[in-house]
């Protein structure tokens, strides 16, 4: 990625993160709970992004290992599936945290 694309991505992510807080700014700002809404959105968004990247890297590494040594496919596939399940559990924990934060609103 070049510098222009990186800056554009950062500005777009920042704008998307601010949209929920701007949508509820009138009702929540008076109570001071705008940060809770932003935290819930960030928890789910960042966890989904991080877990997606991690799952992609894990699957890529497993497929490269299988491509180099097809006879080791059985030994690679089981730990890969366990690793993907553990990565997905982190996204589910973030979803639960997001729901708990949303309940505080």
C-alpha positions in Angstrom: 0.0 0.0 0.0 1.3 3.4 -0.8 1.1 6.4 1.5 -2.0 7.9 -0.1 -4.0 4.7 0.2 -3.0 4.3 3.8 -4.1 7.8 4.7 -7.4 7.3 2.8 -8.0 4.0 4.7 -7.3 5.6 8.1 -9.6 8.6 7.4 -12.4 6.3 6.2 -12.1 4.0 9.3 -12.1 7.1 11.5 -15.3 8.4 9.8 -17.0 5.1 10.0 -16.2 4.8 13.8 -17.7 8.2 14.4 -21.0 7.6 12.6 -22.8 5.7 15.5 -21.8 8.3 18.0 -22.9 11.2 15.7 -26.3 9.4 15.1 -27.1 9.3 18.8 -25.2 12.4 19.9 -28.3 14.3 21.0 -29.7 11.7 23.3 -26.5 10.2 24.6 -24.4 13.3 24.9 -26.6 14.7 27.7 -26.1 11.5 29.7 -22.4 11.2 28.9 -22.6 7.7 27.6 -21.4 8.4 24.1 -18.1 6.7 24.9 -19.9 3.5 25.7 -21.5 3.4 22.3 -18.2 4.1 20.6 -16.5 1.4 22.7 -19.2 -1.2 21.8 -18.7 -0.4 18.1 -14.9 -0.5 18.3 -15.0 -3.8 20.2 -17.0 -5.6 17.6 -15.4 -3.8 14.6 -11.8 -4.3 15.6 -12.3 -7.8 16.7 -13.9 -8.8 13.4 -11.1 -7.1 11.5 -8.4 -8.7 13.5 -9.9 -12.2 13.5 -10.5 -12.0 9.8 -6.9 -11.1 9.1 -5.7 -13.8 11.6 -7.9 -16.5 10.0 -6.7 -15.5 6.5 -3.1 -15.8 7.6 -3.7 -19.2 9.3 -5.5 -20.6 6.4 -2.8 -19.3 4.0 0.0 -20.9 6.0 -1.8 -24.2 6.2 -2.5 -24.3 2.5 1.1 -23.4 1.7 2.2 -26.3 4.0 -0.2 -28.7 2.3 0.9 -27.6 -1.1 4.6 -28.2 -0.3 3.9 -31.6 1.3 0.6 -33.1 0.4 1.2 -36.2 2.5 1.1 -34.0 5.7 -2.4 -32.7 5.0 -4.0 -34.7 7.8 -1.4 -33.5 10.3 -1.9 -29.8 9.2 -5.6 -29.7 8.9 -6.6 -30.7 12.5 -4.4 -28.0 14.2 -5.5 -25.5 11.7 -9.2 -26.1 12.4 -8.6 -25.9 16.2 -6.6 -22.6 15.6 -9.4 -21.2 13.5 -12.0 -22.1 16.2 -9.9 -20.4 18.9 -9.5 -17.3 16.7 -13.3 -17.2 16.1 -13.9 -17.5 19.9 -12.1 -14.2 20.3 -14.6 -12.6 17.9 -17.4 -14.1 20.0 -15.9 -12.7 23.2 -15.8 -9.2 21.6 -19.4 -9.6 20.5 -20.4 -10.4 24.1 -18.5 -7.4 25.3 -20.2 -5.3 22.8 -23.6 -6.5 23.9 -22.7 -5.9 27.6 -21.6 -2.3 26.7 -24.8 -1.8 24.7 -26.8 -2.9 27.7 -25.4 0.0 29.6 -26.9 2.5 27.2 
